[in-house]
Amino acid sequence: MKNKTAKILLVEDDTNLGIVLSDFLELSNYEVVLATDGISGMEFFRNGDFDLCILDVMLPFKDGFTIAEEIRAKNQEIPIVFLTAKNMEKDKIRGLKAGADDYITKPFSTEELSLRIEAILRRSKYSILKSELPVVFSIGKYLFDYNNHILSTIKGEVRLTRKEAEVLRLLSINMNKLVRREIVLKNIWGEDDYFMGRSMDVYITKLRKFLVDDPNVSIVNVPRTGFKLEVR
């Protein structure tokens, strides 16, 4: 038997769909743990070592948004994908703000799900940490340690989330140069669309707050074009 490529937590209350997806993912060489409600899903997460979480939004006892927030409180690194029958903008934005890496609206094909999982795992920390690009950056009065996701400031250390660290690293590599929006989205989110763009803007806002103590450092927004990490 081949080695499993990744261990996935699947939380889906539709029994038939859960079994179908679980069987498909196992046939695709993933190890899958299936939960049918929010409470058991979090229990599995606490006691397991997963590489990816796939969460339905509408779940008994505890919804997918709540689970994602609890997962992010314990683990900032693990990728999260939402499955939902909803197709409303506010639900997608809430999911992305809760820490989702992707959002798939039912009905969807198993091939689409498989391709999205592969894309997310490719850009996860396991492949990123193998990169030969710089991992420590001096940004004005700050020192950014990408590997450990730590931004050292005059007030102490700030621990960044995975995506915050990825965005800051991309800007730092191109310090004082324009980085186009589509480059950030395709390199970190995997695709360039409206909802991913809204998520990216949330992360840019967070990074600006972390860098506010040095007036010589700023993340400049170039309207409809991209961003620039300016260090004067």
C-alpha positions in Angstrom: 0.0 0.0 0.0 1.2 3.5 -0.8 2.0 5.9 2.0 -0.9 8.3 2.7 -0.2 11.8 1.3 -2.1 13.7 4.0 -4.5 13.1 6.9 -7.9 14.9 6.5 -10.6 15.7 9.0 -14.0 15.7 7.2 -17.0 17.1 9.2 -20.2 16.6 7.2 -23.6 15.9 8.7 -25.1 14.5 5.5 -24.3 10.8 6.1 -24.5 9.7 2.5 -22.4 12.6 1.2 -19.9 12.1 4.0 -19.4 8.5 3.1 -19.1 9.2 -0.6 -16.5 12.0 0.0 -14.6 9.9 2.6 -14.4 6.9 0.2 -13.4 9.1 -2.7 -10.6 10.8 -0.7 -9.3 7.4 0.6 -9.2 6.1 -2.9 -7.2 9.2 -3.8 -4.7 8.0 -1.2 -5.7 10.4 1.7 -6.3 9.2 5.3 -9.7 10.5 6.3 -11.5 10.8 9.7 -15.2 11.5 9.3 -17.3 13.3 11.9 -21.0 14.1 11.6 -21.5 17.0 14.0 -19.5 20.0 15.3 -18.8 18.6 18.8 -17.3 15.3 17.6 -15.5 17.1 14.8 -13.6 19.3 17.4 -13.0 16.2 19.6 -11.3 14.4 16.7 -9.3 17.6 15.9 -8.0 17.9 19.5 -6.9 14.2 19.6 -5.6 13.9 16.0 -2.7 15.2 13.9 -4.3 16.5 10.7 -3.0 18.1 7.6 -6.3 19.6 6.3 -9.8 20.2 7.7 -12.9 20.1 5.4 -15.9 21.5 7.3 -19.6 21.7 6.3 -21.1 25.0 7.4 -24.5 23.8 8.7 -23.7 21.2 11.4 -25.6 20.0 14.5 -24.5 21.4 17.9 -21.7 23.6 16.5 -21.5 25.2 13.0 -18.5 25.2 10.7 -17.7 28.8 11.3 -17.4 28.2 15.1 -15.3 25.1 14.5 -13.0 27.0 12.2 -12.5 29.8 14.9 -11.8 27.1 17.6 -9.3 25.4 15.3 -7.5 28.7 14.5 -7.3 29.4 18.2 -5.3 26.1 18.6 -3.5 25.9 15.2 -2.8 28.8 12.9 -1.2 26.7 10.2 -3.6 23.9 9.2 -5.6 24.6 6.0 -9.4 24.8 6.3 -11.9 24.3 3.5 -15.6 25.0 3.9 -18.4 23.0 2.2 -21.8 24.6 2.1 -25.1 24.7 0.2 -25.1 28.5 0.8 -24.1 30.8 -2.0 -24.4 34.2 -0.3 -21.6 36.7 -0.3 -21.9 37.3 3.5 -21.4 33.6 4.2 -18.3 33.4 2.1 -16.8 36.5 3.6 -17.6 35.2 7.1 -15.9 31.9 6.3 -12.8 33.6 5.0 -12.6 35.8 8.1 -13.0 32.7 10.2 -9.7 31.5 8.7 -10.8 29.4 5.7 -8.3 28.7 2.9 -11.0 27.9 0.4 -14.8 27.7 0.1 -16.7 25.2 -2.1 -20.4 25.6 -2.8 -22.6 22.5 -3.2 -23.2 20.8 -5.5 -19.6 20.3 -6.6 -17.7 17.5 -8.4 -15.3 15.2 -6.5 -12.7 16.2 -9.2 -13.0 19.9 -8.2 -12.6 19.0 -4.6 -9.6 16.9 -5.3 -7.9 19.6 -7.3 -8.5 22.2 -4.7 -7.1 20.0 -1.9 -4.0 19.3 -4.0 -3.5 23.0 -4.6 -3.9 23.9 -0.9 -1.5 21.2 0.2 1.0 22.3 -2.4 1.2 25.8 -1.0 1.0 24.6 2.6 3.9 25.2 5.0 5.5 21.8 4.0 6.4 23.0 0.5 6.9 26.7 1.6 9.6 25.8 4.1 11.6 24.1 1.4 11.9 27.3 -0.5 15.4 28.8 -1.0 14.1 32.3 -0.7 15.1 34.5 2.3 13.4 33.7 5.6 14.6 36.5 7.8 14.0 40.2 7.0 14.9 43.5 8.5 12.0 45.9 8.1 12.8 49.2 9.6 12.7 48.7 13.3 11.2 45.2 12.9 12.8 41.8 12.4 10.6 39.3 10.6 11.4 35.6 11.1 9.3 33.9 8.5 10.1 30.3 9.5 8.8 30.8 13.0 6.1 33.4 11.9 7.4 36.0 14.4 7.6 39.7 14.0 9.9 41.2 16.6 9.0 44.8 17.5 10.2 47.4 20.0 7.3 46.3 22.2 8.0 42.6 22.0 7.2 39.7 19.7 4.0 39.2 17.5 3.2 35.7 16.4 1.7 35.8 12.9 -0.7 33.4 11.3 0.5 31.4 8.3 -1.2 33.6 5.8 0.0 36.8 7.5 3.5 35.5 7.4 3.2 34.4 3.7 1.8 37.9 2.7 4.5 39.7 4.7 7.2 37.5 3.2 6.1 38.2 -0.4 6.0 41.9 0.3 9.4 41.8 2.1 11.1 39.9 -0.8 9.9 42.8 -3.0 10.6 45.6 -0.5 10.0 49.0 -2.0 8.6 47.4 -5.2 5.0 47.0 -6.4 3.5 43.6 -5.9 0.4 43.1 -8.0 -2.8 41.9 -6.4 -3.1 38.9 -8.7 0.5 37.8 -7.8 -0.4 37.8 -4.1 -3.7 36.0 -4.7 -2.3 33.3 -7.0 0.8 32.6 -5.0 -0.9 32.5 -1.5 -4.6 31.9 -2.1 -4.2 29.8 -5.3 -6.7 31.8 -7.3 -7.7 35.4 -8.1 -11.3 36.1 -7.5 -13.5 38.6 -5.6 -13.9 36.7 -2.4 -10.2 35.8 -2.1 -9.4 39.4 -2.8 -11.6 40.5 0.1 -9.8 38.0 2.3 -6.4 39.3 1.2 -7.5 42.9 2.1 -8.3 41.7 5.6 -4.8 40.3 6.0 -3.2 43.5 4.6 -5.1 45.5 7.2 -3.9 43.3 10.0 -0.3 43.6 8.9 -0.5 47.4 8.8 -1.6 47.4 12.4 1.5 45.3 13.3 3.8 47.8 11.6 2.2 50.9 12.9 4.9 51.7 15.5 7.6 52.6 12.9 6.6 55.7 10.9 9.2 54.8 8.3 7.4 51.5 7.4 4.1 51.3 5.6 2.2 49.0 3.3 1.0 51.3 0.5 -2.1 50.4 -1.5 -1.9 51.2 -5.2 -5.5 51.4 -6.3 -6.7 48.5 -8.6 -3.0 47.4 -9.0 -1.4 46.0 -5.9 0.7 46.8 -2.7 4.1 48.0 -1.8 6.0 47.6 1.4 7.8 50.9 1.7 10.8 51.2 4.1 12.2 54.7 4.1 
